[in-house]
Each structure stands twice: as structure tokens, then as C-alpha cells.
Amino acid sequence: MFSLSELKRGMHNGVPILLGYFSVSIAFGIQAAKNGLSPVAAMVMSLTNLTSAGQFAALDVIKSAGSLIEMALTTLLINLRYLLMSSALSQKLCQPTGLSGRLIASFGVTDEIFGISVMQSPLHWEYTLGAMLLAIPGWVGGTAVGAFMGALLPDAVRRALGVALYAMFMGVVLPPCKKDTALRILVPASMLVSWLFTALFPGISSGFRIIILAVLLSGAAAALAPVREGGADA
């Protein structure tokens, strides 16, 4: 049975994502217009992709007149992390969850929506849908504003919009850290390890880098701070 309460809760928790996506996607809309995409084409890309890194990479391929195969491989490598995220969320979905619910939830697996969804136990697909109903219009709407009006914005404003996504993601991560000692240690440790890994292995793509670090760090966290059934730390 469809859970309206979970849908509303997802929409409520998706408000910060809406605001963050709107501001960040303005920068994408500006860049898309500079690379020759029409506002409609930029909006369609945002509607069907929902990934800032993948979309910016696609713009680079378009700018360099790359092939469709090159674009497919580039976006695949950059977005491979969503495979891990989807696998993690599938383990949290309440049972039974039909195929249609799984397909709907899987479309909205972005970093930020994953961040709020993975904290739910059990996770209802309606919750993820509620977050998507705000996040997607925010992402597409900001793209439209950037594509239509980006040239009118001062350079300082454009640069500021580029860092808004990181601030929003910190807003997703920090509240759980206040309640969990292991997370308070793991998050800064992960940032340090990520920086070291990038400095030591600059040739590895961002998609593979995120997957490698996610597996290593989550494995270390599971070994050092295991969680018993029911959510209590071991």
C-alpha cells in the first residue's frame, strides 16, 4: 500500500536538497549555454541524468566533439559509485517492495538523496520518491535559470554557486555525526584518506576513486565499529 506519510517525510527532508540543487545547477546551466547547448537541451540533460559530475564531464566531451562511445564510457566511470549506493539502499528497503517501487527509487540515487535515504531503517521507496519530487525540479529549474540568465550574473556569484553543493552535502552528513561517535571519526578520516589517495594516484578517475575508497573505508568502519541487528553499536 502506498505510504503517503513516508512521501511527505521525504519531501520535508528534501527541502535542503532542493535549495542546494537549484543553486548548483545554475552553474551547470551557464556552462551548458557556453558550450552551445540550448536551454531546452540543458534542461533535458538535467532531467534525465541528475548528476553534476557526469553532466559537466559530458559537456567536456561535447565541447571536444567526442564520440557517443566516449561520452558513455566517461559518464559510466564517473557515476559508478551509484552502483554501490543502489546496492546499499536495496538492503534497507522494507519488504515487500515491488519492482516498480525499486525502479522509481533507483532513478533518484544521487549523493544527497542517498545520504538521507540510507539513514532510514527500514527505507520506504515513497520516502525516496518524496525527496526526488523536490530535488529534481530544483536541479532542472536551476539549470533553466543558468541557461537563460547566466550571462547576466556577476563572476563572483557564479564562482560562489560552484561550492554550494559541497555545503549542502555537509548539511546532510553532519547531523548523523552528532549522534554517532564512529561517524565523527570516520568522516574526517575519510576526507584525509581521499585527499592522500588523490595526491598519490592522480591518474585514477573520480568514479573509480570513489568506489575504491568507499569499499575500503566502509570495510574498515564495519570491522572497527560493527553494528548489531537493531542498530546498536557492537
Backbone as CSV, one residue per row, in Angstrom:
resi,resn,N_x,N_y,N_z,CA_x,CA_y,CA_z,C_x,C_y,C_z
1,MET,0.841,-1.194,0.000,0.000,0.000,0.000,0.882,1.252,0.000
2,PHE,0.495,2.226,-0.802,1.268,3.467,-0.905,1.243,4.215,0.431
3,SER,2.437,4.651,0.892,2.565,5.335,2.181,2.668,6.841,1.960
4,LEU,1.565,7.542,2.170,1.561,8.991,1.997,2.405,9.675,3.057
5,SER,2.437,9.117,4.272,3.219,9.729,5.348,4.714,9.689,5.023
6,GLU,5.192,8.588,4.438,6.607,8.500,4.057,6.913,9.458,2.911
7,LEU,5.975,9.616,1.993,6.162,10.568,0.899,6.326,11.985,1.448
8,LYS,5.468,12.360,2.377,5.541,13.696,2.969,6.838,13.881,3.747
9,ARG,7.255,12.835,4.455,8.504,12.926,5.228,9.703,13.083,4.304
10,GLY,9.688,12.371,3.189,10.759,12.516,2.214,10.792,13.905,1.607
11,MET,9.622,14.472,1.340,9.558,15.829,0.797,10.067,16.839,1.811
12,HIS,9.727,16.623,3.078,10.192,17.527,4.125,11.714,17.511,4.226
13,ASN,12.297,16.315,4.209,13.751,16.204,4.314,14.458,16.572,3.020
14,GLY,13.706,16.668,1.932,14.294,17.026,0.654,14.373,18.520,0.399
15,VAL,13.821,19.338,1.291,13.847,20.789,1.086,15.276,21.334,0.983
16,PRO,16.206,20.956,1.893,17.586,21.455,1.735,18.226,21.012,0.425
17,ILE,17.886,19.810,-0.038,18.436,19.336,-1.304,17.894,20.170,-2.459
18,LEU,16.622,20.498,-2.398,16.031,21.373,-3.414,16.782,22.691,-3.507
19,LEU,17.027,23.316,-2.373,17.701,24.621,-2.364,19.134,24.493,-2.867
20,GLY,19.826,23.435,-2.426,21.206,23.249,-2.871,21.299,22.940,-4.346
21,TYR,20.426,22.059,-4.822,20.444,21.696,-6.235,20.131,22.892,-7.128
22,PHE,19.198,23.711,-6.699,18.823,24.872,-7.513,20.023,25.796,-7.716
23,SER,20.736,26.070,-6.637,21.868,26.993,-6.739,23.018,26.399,-7.537
24,VAL,23.297,25.104,-7.313,24.426,24.470,-8.003,24.144,24.307,-9.488
25,SER,22.920,23.936,-9.847,22.617,23.672,-11.252,22.592,24.951,-12.083
26,ILE,22.520,26.102,-11.446,22.657,27.352,-12.199,24.024,27.385,-12.871
27,ALA,25.051,26.947,-12.135,26.396,26.910,-12.708,26.454,25.968,-13.902
28,PHE,25.752,24.831,-13.808,25.725,23.915,-14.948,25.013,24.545,-16.142
29,GLY,23.898,25.223,-15.885,23.175,25.864,-16.974,24.022,26.906,-17.685
30,ILE,24.798,27.644,-16.918,25.695,28.650,-17.510,26.719,27.971,-18.414
31,GLN,27.332,26.902,-17.911,28.353,26.209,-18.672,27.772,25.541,-19.916
32,ALA,26.560,24.996,-19.779,25.917,24.360,-20.925,25.653,25.369,-22.039
33,ALA,25.202,26.548,-21.663,24.946,27.586,-22.654,26.244,28.015,-23.337
34,LYS,27.323,28.101,-22.565,28.623,28.464,-23.146,29.106,27.429,-24.161
35,ASN,28.745,26.161,-23.934,29.173,25.083,-24.822,28.221,24.862,-25.993
36,GLY,27.250,25.749,-26.135,26.386,25.695,-27.299,25.088,24.942,-27.147
37,LEU,24.787,24.430,-25.946,23.517,23.743,-25.747,22.386,24.754,-25.596
38,SER,21.248,24.430,-26.155,20.076,25.274,-25.964,19.552,25.075,-24.548
39,PRO,18.793,26.023,-24.019,18.229,25.847,-22.677,17.400,24.575,-22.550
40,VAL,16.646,24.241,-23.606,15.825,23.026,-23.545,16.706,21.787,-23.470
41,ALA,17.768,21.740,-24.274,18.678,20.596,-24.248,19.349,20.469,-22.889
42,ALA,19.751,21.593,-22.297,20.377,21.556,-20.974,19.401,21.043,-19.920
43,MET,18.153,21.469,-20.007,17.141,21.020,-19.047,16.853,19.531,-19.200
44,VAL,16.807,19.045,-20.445,16.589,17.611,-20.665,17.750,16.795,-20.100
45,MET,18.970,17.301,-20.265,20.127,16.602,-19.705,20.020,16.524,-18.188
46,SER,19.631,17.613,-17.551,19.497,17.608,-16.093,18.369,16.697,-15.641
47,LEU,17.278,16.658,-16.394,16.127,15.843,-16.020,16.434,14.363,-16.101
48,THR,17.246,13.969,-17.065,17.494,12.552,-17.306,18.776,12.035,-16.658
49,ASN,19.626,12.922,-16.143,20.897,12.494,-15.558,20.965,12.678,-14.050
50,LEU,20.670,13.867,-13.575,20.707,14.155,-12.132,22.078,13.904,-11.522
51,THR,23.119,14.272,-12.206,24.468,14.064,-11.666,25.377,15.195,-12.121
52,SER,25.823,15.999,-11.190,26.623,17.165,-11.558,27.933,16.769,-12.217
53,ALA,28.673,15.817,-11.617,29.966,15.422,-12.172,29.797,14.826,-13.566
54,GLY,28.812,13.942,-13.728,28.580,13.327,-15.023,28.177,14.320,-16.083
55,GLN,27.347,15.286,-15.713,26.883,16.263,-16.696,27.994,17.220,-17.105
56,PHE,28.808,17.654,-16.152,29.927,18.532,-16.504,30.934,17.787,-17.380
57,ALA,31.138,16.495,-17.083,32.032,15.705,-17.926,31.467,15.558,-19.326
58,ALA,30.163,15.382,-19.433,29.528,15.274,-20.742,29.706,16.565,-21.541
59,LEU,29.653,17.693,-20.864,29.876,18.968,-21.557,31.281,19.035,-22.138
60,ASP,32.248,18.514,-21.394,33.627,18.500,-21.911,33.737,17.639,-23.170
61,VAL,33.036,16.501,-23.162,33.051,15.629,-24.340,32.386,16.318,-25.523
62,ILE,31.272,16.996,-25.261,30.571,17.727,-26.320,31.457,18.834,-26.882
63,LYS,32.127,19.548,-25.986,32.988,20.653,-26.412,34.129,20.172,-27.288
64,SER,34.661,18.972,-26.981,35.779,18.437,-27.750,35.325,17.604,-28.937
65,ALA,34.007,17.595,-29.219,33.431,16.839,-30.342,33.739,15.349,-30.220
66,GLY,33.650,14.823,-28.995,33.904,13.406,-28.783,32.773,12.540,-29.295
67,SER,33.026,11.244,-29.379,32.034,10.303,-29.880,31.031,9.932,-28.787
68,LEU,29.940,9.290,-29.196,28.942,8.834,-28.236,29.521,7.753,-27.323
69,ILE,30.397,6.917,-27.880,31.033,5.873,-27.065,31.905,6.505,-25.984
70,GLU,32.644,7.544,-26.357,33.483,8.234,-25.378,32.634,8.847,-24.272
71,MET,31.504,9.440,-24.654,30.631,10.043,-23.649,30.049,8.980,-22.727
72,ALA,29.636,7.853,-23.305,29.047,6.782,-22.495,30.056,6.235,-21.496
73,LEU,31.270,6.001,-21.943,32.293,5.459,-21.053,32.687,6.458,-19.977
74,THR,32.778,7.731,-20.355,33.153,8.768,-19.391,32.130,8.870,-18.272
75,THR,30.862,8.971,-18.643,29.818,9.100,-17.619,29.678,7.812,-16.811
76,LEU,29.930,6.669,-17.447,29.859,5.404,-16.719,30.906,5.354,-15.614
77,LEU,32.126,5.723,-15.937,33.201,5.675,-14.950,32.944,6.660,-13.810
78,ILE,32.496,7.864,-14.161,32.270,8.887,-13.149,31.129,8.493,-12.211
79,ASN,30.117,7.816,-12.747,28.918,7.535,-11.958,28.857,6.106,-11.413
80,LEU,29.977,5.387,-11.475,29.976,4.010,-10.978,29.641,3.931,-9.489
81,ARG,29.891,5.003,-8.764,29.612,4.985,-7.324,28.134,4.736,-7.039
82,TYR,27.265,5.110,-7.977,25.835,4.910,-7.762,25.467,3.423,-7.734
83,LEU,26.316,2.586,-8.317,26.094,1.147,-8.228,26.194,0.686,-6.779
84,LEU,27.223,1.183,-6.077,27.378,0.834,-4.662,26.245,1.421,-3.826
85,MET,25.908,2.648,-4.106,24.830,3.293,-3.345,23.510,2.551,-3.519
86,SER,23.199,2.170,-4.760,21.951,1.457,-5.018,21.946,0.105,-4.313
87,SER,23.090,-0.565,-4.310,23.182,-1.857,-3.625,22.938,-1.696,-2.127
88,ALA,23.493,-0.626,-1.556,23.303,-0.388,-0.123,21.836,-0.096,0.192
89,LEU,21.198,0.715,-0.639,19.805,1.068,-0.396,18.875,-0.129,-0.578
90,SER,19.215,-1.011,-1.505,18.360,-2.177,-1.744,18.277,-3.068,-0.513
91,GLN,19.322,-3.034,0.316,19.315,-3.831,1.535,18.468,-3.216,2.634
92,LYS,18.153,-1.948,2.479,17.391,-1.254,3.509,15.912,-1.128,3.176
93,LEU,15.531,-1.419,1.928,14.135,-1.294,1.528,13.261,-2.242,2.343
94,CYS,12.133,-1.730,2.806,11.211,-2.567,3.559,10.633,-3.634,2.631
95,GLN,10.307,-4.755,3.193,9.791,-5.876,2.407,8.302,-6.086,2.686
96,PRO,7.521,-6.375,1.655,7.962,-6.487,0.247,7.927,-5.119,-0.439
97,THR,8.880,-4.887,-1.339,8.877,-3.715,-2.210,8.897,-4.206,-3.649
98,GLY,7.866,-3.848,-4.406,7.730,-4.342,-5.766,8.754,-3.753,-6.718
99,LEU,8.773,-4.292,-7.924,9.722,-3.846,-8.931,9.508,-2.380,-9.283
100,SER,8.268,-1.959,-9.380,8.003,-0.563,-9.746,8.552,0.389,-8.695
101,GLY,8.389,0.058,-7.419,8.924,0.899,-6.352,10.428,0.957,-6.374
102,ARG,11.078,-0.164,-6.647,12.538,-0.203,-6.724,13.041,0.629,-7.898
103,LEU,12.351,0.543,-9.037,12.767,1.304,-10.216,12.630,2.798,-9.980
104,ILE,11.535,3.202,-9.338,11.325,4.630,-9.058,12.399,5.149,-8.113
105,ALA,12.658,4.399,-7.053,13.674,4.825,-6.078,15.058,4.867,-6.696
106,SER,15.360,3.936,-7.593,16.704,3.871,-8.167,17.007,5.064,-9.061
107,PHE,15.992,5.648,-9.666,16.226,6.787,-10.548,16.774,7.986,-9.783
108,GLY,16.424,8.109,-8.523,16.833,9.282,-7.752,18.015,9.044,-6.840
109,VAL,18.839,8.047,-7.111,20.008,7.790,-6.261,21.111,8.775,-6.630
110,THR,21.103,9.910,-5.978,22.199,10.877,-6.059,22.929,10.869,-4.718
111,ASP,24.047,11.562,-4.643,24.813,11.572,-3.396,23.961,12.045,-2.223
112,GLU,23.233,13.125,-2.442,22.488,13.747,-1.340,21.238,12.951,-0.982
113,ILE,20.498,12.473,-1.986,19.312,11.672,-1.705,19.728,10.346,-1.061
114,PHE,20.839,9.788,-1.499,21.371,8.598,-0.834,21.692,8.907,0.624
115,GLY,22.254,10.086,0.866,22.651,10.454,2.221,21.497,10.447,3.205
116,ILE,20.321,10.918,2.776,19.176,10.926,3.691,18.431,9.595,3.664
117,SER,18.476,8.878,2.523,17.751,7.614,2.413,18.428,6.506,3.198
118,VAL,19.767,6.498,3.193,20.487,5.411,3.844,20.334,5.468,5.363
119,MET,19.907,6.611,5.891,19.705,6.732,7.327,18.360,6.182,7.772
120,GLN,17.503,5.801,6.827,16.182,5.281,7.155,16.249,3.762,7.331
121,SER,15.622,3.255,8.358,15.627,1.815,8.591,14.290,1.390,9.207
122,PRO,13.418,0.749,8.425,13.586,0.409,7.013,13.319,1.618,6.123
123,LEU,13.757,1.489,4.870,13.552,2.551,3.892,12.331,2.244,3.045
124,HIS,11.406,3.183,2.977,10.244,3.068,2.101,10.545,3.797,0.791
125,TRP,10.209,3.174,-0.316,10.501,3.803,-1.597,9.764,5.126,-1.749
126,GLU,8.642,5.265,-1.053,7.897,6.528,-1.113,8.692,7.669,-0.492
127,TYR,9.537,7.346,0.501,10.380,8.373,1.117,11.362,8.935,0.094
128,THR,12.026,8.035,-0.639,12.958,8.482,-1.671,12.239,9.244,-2.762
129,LEU,11.037,8.786,-3.127,10.246,9.499,-4.127,9.925,10.907,-3.659
130,GLY,9.583,11.073,-2.381,9.279,12.402,-1.858,10.462,13.343,-1.985
131,ALA,11.663,12.843,-1.675,12.857,13.675,-1.839,13.093,14.007,-3.302
132,MET,12.851,13.048,-4.181,13.036,13.269,-5.618,12.079,14.332,-6.150
133,LEU,10.850,14.364,-5.626,9.846,15.306,-6.113,10.242,16.762,-5.875
134,LEU,11.160,16.988,-4.943,11.690,18.335,-4.724,13.051,18.507,-5.374
135,ALA,13.885,17.484,-5.282,15.254,17.600,-5.793,15.288,17.759,-7.307
136,ILE,14.494,16.984,-8.024,14.539,17.028,-9.483,14.087,18.376,-10.036
137,PRO,12.948,18.927,-9.591,12.588,20.270,-10.073,13.632,21.321,-9.703
138,GLY,14.264,21.174,-8.536,15.303,22.124,-8.158,16.477,22.069,-9.102
139,TRP,16.888,20.854,-9.470,18.030,20.683,-10.370,17.706,21.190,-11.775
140,VAL,16.527,20.846,-12.272,16.133,21.270,-13.620,15.847,22.773,-13.647
141,GLY,15.213,23.273,-12.595,14.894,24.696,-12.550,16.129,25.565,-12.500
142,GLY,17.118,25.160,-11.703,18.358,25.920,-11.655,19.092,25.891,-12.981
143,THR,19.032,24.731,-13.661,19.641,24.632,-14.985,19.003,25.628,-15.946
144,ALA,17.682,25.737,-15.889,16.968,26.668,-16.770,17.377,28.106,-16.485
145,VAL,17.471,28.451,-15.207,17.868,29.816,-14.845,19.273,30.107,-15.349
146,GLY,20.184,29.163,-15.159,21.552,29.360,-15.619,21.645,29.473,-17.123
147,ALA,20.884,28.638,-17.842,20.937,28.645,-19.302,20.336,29.909,-19.890
148,PHE,19.274,30.404,-19.273,18.588,31.589,-19.803,19.212,32.900,-19.335
149,MET,19.676,32.913,-18.069,20.071,34.189,-17.473,21.501,34.193,-16.937
150,GLY,22.260,33.127,-17.142,23.586,33.030,-16.545,24.516,34.143,-16.947
151,ALA,24.391,34.598,-18.162,25.293,35.647,-18.641,25.099,36.955,-17.883
152,LEU,23.968,37.105,-17.231,23.687,38.353,-16.519,24.273,38.349,-15.102
153,LEU,24.702,37.180,-14.604,25.198,37.100,-13.235,26.660,37.519,-13.162
154,PRO,27.045,38.227,-12.102,28.464,38.597,-11.920,29.333,37.352,-11.744
155,ASP,30.623,37.464,-12.086,31.544,36.337,-11.971,31.654,35.833,-10.538
156,ALA,31.624,36.749,-9.573,31.742,36.353,-8.169,30.575,35.451,-7.756
157,VAL,29.382,35.752,-8.247,28.206,34.943,-7.927,28.327,33.567,-8.568
158,ARG,28.815,33.510,-9.810,28.976,32.226,-10.491,29.950,31.326,-9.735
159,ARG,31.068,31.904,-9.261,32.046,31.101,-8.527,31.469,30.606,-7.205
160,ALA,30.678,31.446,-6.561,30.081,31.054,-5.279,29.109,29.898,-5.452
161,LEU,28.373,29.893,-6.552,27.417,28.825,-6.789,28.113,27.481,-6.961
162,GLY,29.351,27.508,-7.411,30.079,26.273,-7.651,30.408,25.493,-6.393
163,VAL,30.449,26.149,-5.243,30.791,25.458,-3.986,29.558,25.173,-3.147
164,ALA,28.388,25.549,-3.630,27.169,25.361,-2.837,26.863,23.887,-2.621
165,LEU,27.167,23.040,-3.608,26.868,21.615,-3.479,27.618,20.991,-2.312
166,TYR,28.874,21.409,-2.100,29.657,20.844,-1.002,29.075,21.267,0.351
167,ALA,28.621,22.495,0.434,28.000,22.963,1.672,26.727,22.186,1.960
168,MET,25.946,21.909,0.903,24.713,21.158,1.080,25.003,19.731,1.537
169,PHE,26.035,19.114,0.947,26.352,17.739,1.322,26.818,17.674,2.774
170,MET,27.540,18.681,3.229,27.927,18.720,4.637,26.702,18.822,5.533
171,GLY,25.678,19.526,5.050,24.436,19.617,5.810,23.737,18.277,5.942
172,VAL,23.945,17.385,4.971,23.379,16.048,5.037,24.185,15.157,5.984
173,VAL,25.514,15.317,5.981,26.399,14.421,6.722,26.500,14.778,8.202
174,LEU,26.522,16.063,8.531,26.818,16.475,9.901,25.775,16.054,10.945
175,PRO,24.462,16.153,10.682,23.509,15.757,11.730,23.688,14.334,12.243
176,PRO,23.870,13.307,11.372,24.109,11.962,11.923,25.397,11.860,12.722
177,CYS,26.399,12.689,12.372,27.669,12.639,13.094,27.515,13.072,14.542
178,LYS,26.543,13.924,14.812,26.327,14.379,16.183,25.848,13.252,17.088
179,LYS,25.239,12.229,16.489,24.661,11.140,17.274,25.541,9.898,17.312
180,ASP,26.595,9.852,16.499,27.381,8.630,16.361,28.866,8.956,16.451
181,THR,29.513,8.439,17.491,30.944,8.693,17.684,31.772,8.126,16.535
182,ALA,31.403,6.940,16.059,32.155,6.322,14.964,32.114,7.197,13.710
183,LEU,30.961,7.787,13.438,30.848,8.656,12.263,31.673,9.921,12.428
184,ARG,31.746,10.435,13.646,32.543,11.649,13.889,34.023,11.398,13.595
185,ILE,34.459,10.173,13.788,35.851,9.824,13.478,36.000,9.469,11.997
186,LEU,35.016,8.724,11.472,35.117,8.212,10.105,35.074,9.313,9.060
187,VAL,34.217,10.315,9.244,34.046,11.345,8.215,35.336,12.146,7.988
188,PRO,35.942,12.736,9.033,37.205,13.454,8.774,38.329,12.525,8.319
189,ALA,38.348,11.279,8.835,39.359,10.331,8.391,39.190,10.015,6.905
190,SER,37.947,9.898,6.462,37.677,9.632,5.049,38.129,10.794,4.174
191,MET,37.911,12.000,4.634,38.345,13.173,3.879,39.864,13.187,3.736
192,LEU,40.566,12.861,4.827,42.034,12.840,4.788,42.540,11.746,3.853
193,VAL,41.947,10.547,3.960,42.370,9.437,3.103,42.083,9.757,1.639
194,SER,40.944,10.380,1.363,40.598,10.746,-0.011,41.610,11.729,-0.586
195,TRP,42.007,12.694,0.218,42.996,13.682,-0.237,44.338,13.007,-0.527
196,LEU,44.760,12.113,0.372,46.026,11.413,0.166,45.965,10.512,-1.067
197,PHE,44.857,9.821,-1.234,44.699,8.913,-2.370,44.744,9.685,-3.680
198,THR,44.095,10.852,-3.716,44.097,11.675,-4.927,45.501,12.181,-5.242
199,ALA,46.238,12.568,-4.191,47.596,13.072,-4.401,48.544,11.973,-4.867
200,LEU,48.359,10.760,-4.358,49.262,9.667,-4.693,48.915,9.000,-6.024
201,PHE,47.616,8.991,-6.373,47.168,8.318,-7.597,46.307,9.259,-8.439
202,PRO,46.896,10.316,-8.973,46.109,11.310,-9.722,45.544,10.767,-11.032
203,GLY,46.088,9.660,-11.526,45.625,9.136,-12.807,44.336,8.347,-12.727
204,ILE,43.883,8.008,-11.515,42.651,7.236,-11.356,41.457,8.178,-11.466
205,SER,40.458,7.795,-12.248,39.286,8.646,-12.457,38.507,8.808,-11.158
206,SER,37.713,9.879,-11.097,36.958,10.164,-9.872,35.956,9.061,-9.560
207,GLY,35.360,8.461,-10.611,34.391,7.398,-10.378,35.025,6.192,-9.712
208,PHE,36.155,5.726,-10.264,36.849,4.582,-9.666,37.399,4.934,-8.295
209,ARG,37.878,6.163,-8.131,38.444,6.573,-6.847,37.392,6.493,-5.749
210,ILE,36.204,6.963,-6.040,35.136,6.939,-5.031,34.755,5.506,-4.678
211,ILE,34.690,4.644,-5.687,34.332,3.247,-5.430,35.392,2.566,-4.569
212,ILE,36.654,2.740,-4.924,37.745,2.113,-4.167,37.727,2.580,-2.719
213,LEU,37.617,3.887,-2.514,37.628,4.422,-1.159,36.382,4.010,-0.384
214,ALA,35.244,3.957,-1.059,34.007,3.559,-0.374,34.114,2.136,0.147
215,VAL,34.661,1.237,-0.676,34.807,-0.154,-0.251,35.804,-0.265,0.902
216,LEU,36.956,0.391,0.771,37.986,0.292,1.797,37.537,0.907,3.119
217,LEU,36.973,2.115,3.047,36.604,2.824,4.273,35.393,2.188,4.953
218,SER,34.413,1.764,4.160,33.251,1.117,4.773,33.645,-0.220,5.379
219,GLY,34.571,-0.933,4.725,35.054,-2.182,5.298,35.792,-1.965,6.600
220,ALA,36.619,-0.919,6.642,37.342,-0.600,7.876,36.378,-0.201,8.985
221,ALA,35.364,0.588,8.633,34.387,1.008,9.637,33.593,-0.180,10.162
222,ALA,33.220,-1.101,9.258,32.469,-2.284,9.687,33.296,-3.163,10.614
223,ALA,34.602,-3.227,10.367,35.470,-4.050,11.200,35.733,-3.404,12.559
224,LEU,35.923,-2.076,12.567,36.280,-1.391,13.803,35.070,-1.010,14.652
225,ALA,33.947,-0.725,14.012,32.741,-0.310,14.749,31.529,-1.011,14.179
226,PRO,31.433,-2.337,14.337,30.302,-3.085,13.781,28.996,-2.695,14.453
227,VAL,27.910,-2.853,13.719,26.587,-2.540,14.234,25.788,-3.831,14.351
228,ARG,25.241,-4.079,15.545,24.438,-5.274,15.755,23.090,-5.111,15.075
229,GLU,22.363,-6.206,14.946,20.991,-6.145,14.442,20.179,-5.268,15.390
230,GLY,19.432,-4.334,14.804,18.662,-3.408,15.616,19.303,-2.057,15.715
231,GLY,20.560,-1.914,15.239,21.171,-0.596,15.143,22.110,-0.241,16.265
232,ALA,22.290,-1.107,17.254,23.176,-0.787,18.365,24.612,-1.087,17.982
233,ASP,25.518,-0.235,18.410,26.934,-0.481,18.147,27.419,-1.666,18.941
234,ALA,28.330,-2.442,18.293,28.883,-3.605,18.991,29.969,-3.180,19.963
